[in-house]
Amino acid sequence: MLGPIGAQELIIIFVIALIVFGPRKLPQLGKSLGRSIGEFKRASNELRSTLEQEIRVEETRKEIMEPIETISNEAREAVKKATQLDSDLEDEPKDAAATAPKADNPDSEKPEEPPETPETPETPETKV
């Protein structure tokens, strides 16, 4: 587009404005133009600062949320493991009951009882 405006171009623009608007309205036009440029600069600076602030807020949120998400995922995994262990422990007695011998089954192994010893009355003669 257009390159930077030099001193010669500014002089030409000023002379044309002086001819078109006249010497009485030129100062008012300059004030209005200056105010408009100042307002535009303030608005653009405000927009820039708002965008930078939003970027900082987003970066801070990410910095805060990463550890929270990591801890949350670890907690979920720990709960899953605990639930799995709990269900394994609940299933274990059922498995033990299925493998234990049953009293109704005559073929099942019964624990051996110690043999009975006949009781003999003690007499004074047998004591030595």
Secondary structure, 3 states (H helix, E strand, C coil): CCCCCCHHHHHHHHHHHHHHHHHHHHHHHHHHHHHHHHHHHHHHHHHHHHHHHHHHHHHHHHHHHHHHHHHHHHHHHHHHHHHHHHHHHHHHHHHHHHHCCCCCCCCCCCCCCCCCCCCCCCCCCCCC
